[in-house]
Amino acid sequence: MDKLTEQQFLGCVAEHQMIVLLDNGVYRHIRFKAPSTNNQYFDLVTWPNYLSFSGDMGSYVFSRVNDMFNFFTGNGINPGYWSEKLEASDRSNGYNGFSAEKFGELITRECEDQLHDLLARREIDQDEAQDVRDELEDALADVEFEHEANALIDSFNINKVRFSDFGEYDCNEYTYHYLWACYAIQWGVAKYFAEISEPDTKVSDPC
């Protein structure tokens, strides 16, 4: 799963301009897009207790406080906490999903832990341990999707190394589109407050 950095996002919106379609208290419809193209455009729509992100990069709806623009002020995105406030998530990309990279990192770590114990008990030697590493590396090269990861977990059994308990690990990460939306919301809100009005600093986010 591709990861997204803030710098990469900023490159995507370098030419975006803000278009105010509605601005009436907490009722807003603000569009951000580059001139002459809809590529990666997005809309921020708010009404009491809700904010909707929609456009070329998916759709997400959040709910937390009366004016959701105030909720998304601050330094840096908080995808974990914000995901707890999701009321609706993009049906195609969602907010999190299987990561082959994370799966590879976690199962390799689990493999090394097992090899360490087996070597310590002298149940295998270094050559056998290296055989396990090589077999796992080859198997991981074929893993792109979750069902392929599950097949590896179920079938791997080499020199006493197996992964029958690996299902306890979380191999999901936030999706590229969800992270893009998080960056876009905070960037768009900051742009709105810089050009239109100031945030209500008296509004707090109750726990």
JOVENQUI-V700560 format. One record per pair of residues at least 24 apart in sequence whose ideal C-beta (glycine too) atoms are under 10 Angstrom apart, sorted by the first residue. I is the first residue (numbers start at 0). GAP is how many residues later the second one is. If there is no record, write none. Layout:
# JOVENQUI-V700560
i/gap
I/GAP
I/GAP
This chain:
# JOVENQUI-V700560
i/gap
0/95
0/96
0/97
0/98
0/99
0/100
0/101
0/102
0/143
0/170
0/171
0/172
0/173
0/174
0/175
1/97
1/99
1/171
1/173
1/174
1/175
1/177
2/96
2/98
2/170
2/171
2/173
2/176
3/170
3/171
3/172
3/173
3/174
3/175
3/176
3/178
3/179
4/174
4/178
5/70
5/71
5/173
5/177
5/180
5/181
7/168
7/171
7/172
7/175
8/31
8/68
8/170
8/171
8/172
8/173
8/174
8/175
8/177
8/178
9/173
9/177
11/27
11/28
11/45
11/168
11/171
11/172
11/175
12/27
12/28
12/29
12/167
12/170
12/171
12/174
12/175
12/178
14/24
14/25
15/24
15/25
15/26
15/168
15/171
15/172
15/175
16/174
17/26
17/170
17/173
17/174
17/176
17/177
17/178
18/24
19/172
19/175
19/176
20/24
21/24
22/169
22/173
22/174
24/41
24/42
25/24
25/25
25/39
25/40
25/41
25/42
25/43
25/44
27/39
27/40
27/41
27/164
27/168
29/39
29/158
29/159
29/161
29/162
29/166
30/24
30/157
31/152
31/155
31/156
31/159
31/160
39/140
39/144
40/143
41/138
41/139
41/142
41/143
41/145
41/146
42/141
42/145
43/24
43/25
43/28
43/140
43/141
43/144
43/145
43/147
43/148
45/25
45/26
45/143
48/38
49/35
49/37
49/38
50/34
50/36
50/134
50/138
51/35
51/36
52/37
52/125
52/127
52/128
52/129
52/131
52/132
52/135
53/36
53/127
54/126
54/129
55/121
55/124
56/33
56/36
56/119
56/120
56/121
56/122
56/123
56/124
56/126
56/127
57/31
57/32
57/33
57/34
57/35
57/36
57/37
57/117
57/118
57/119
57/120
57/122
57/123
57/126
58/29
58/30
58/31
58/32
58/33
58/34
58/118
58/122
59/25
59/26
59/27
59/28
59/29
59/30
59/33
59/34
59/35
59/117
59/118
59/121
59/122
59/124
59/125
60/24
60/25
60/26
60/27
60/28
60/29
61/24
61/25
61/26
61/119
61/120
61/123
62/24
62/25
63/141
63/142
64/135
64/138
64/139
64/140
64/141
65/134
65/137
66/132
66/133
66/136
67/117
67/121
68/116
68/119
68/120
68/121
68/123
68/124
68/127
68/128
68/130
68/131
68/134
69/119
69/123
69/129
69/130
69/131
69/132
69/133
69/134
69/135
70/114
70/118
70/128
70/132
70/134
71/110
71/113
71/114
71/115
71/116
71/117
71/118
71/127
72/113
72/116
72/117
72/120
72/126
72/127
72/128
72/130
73/112
73/115
73/116
73/125
73/131
74/111
75/106
75/107
75/110
76/97
76/102
76/104
76/105
76/106
76/107
76/108
76/109
76/110
77/104
77/108
78/94
78/95
78/96
78/99
78/100
78/102
78/103
78/104
79/94
80/124
81/92
81/96
81/99
81/100
81/103
81/104
82/91
82/95
82/99
84/120
85/92
88/86
88/88
88/89
88/92
89/85
89/87
89/88
89/91
91/83
91/85
92/82
92/83
92/84
92/85
92/87
92/88
93/78
93/80
93/81
93/83
93/84
94/77
94/79
94/80
94/82
94/83
94/84
94/86
94/87
95/74
95/76
95/77
95/78
95/79
95/82
95/83
96/48
96/49
96/74
96/75
96/76
96/77
96/78
96/79
96/80
96/81
97/45
97/46
97/47
97/48
97/49
97/50
97/51
97/52
97/73
97/74
97/75
97/77
98/47
98/50
98/71
98/72
98/73
98/74
98/75
98/76
99/40
99/43
99/44
99/45
99/46
99/48
99/49
99/71
99/73
100/39
100/42
100/70
100/72
101/67
101/68
101/69
101/70
101/71
102/37
102/40
102/41
102/43
102/45
102/46
102/47
102/49
102/50
102/63
102/66
102/67
102/68
102/69
102/70
103/32
103/33
103/35
103/36
103/37
103/39
103/45
103/48
103/67
104/35
104/64
104/66
105/60
105/63
105/64
105/65
106/29
106/32
106/33
106/36
106/42
106/45
106/46
106/49
106/56
106/59
106/62
106/64
107/25
107/28
107/29
107/32
108/60
109/26
109/43
109/51
109/53
109/55
109/56
109/58
109/59
110/24
110/25
110/26
110/45
110/47
110/50
110/51
110/52
110/55
111/24
111/49
112/48
113/45
113/46
113/47
113/48
113/49
114/44
114/45
114/46
116/43
116/44
117/41
117/42
117/43
120/39
122/36
122/37
123/34
123/35
123/36
123/37
124/34
126/32
127/30
127/31
127/32
127/33
128/30
128/32
129/29
130/27
130/28
130/30
131/24
131/26
131/27
131/28
131/29
132/25
132/28
133/24
134/24
134/26
135/25
135/27
145/25
145/26
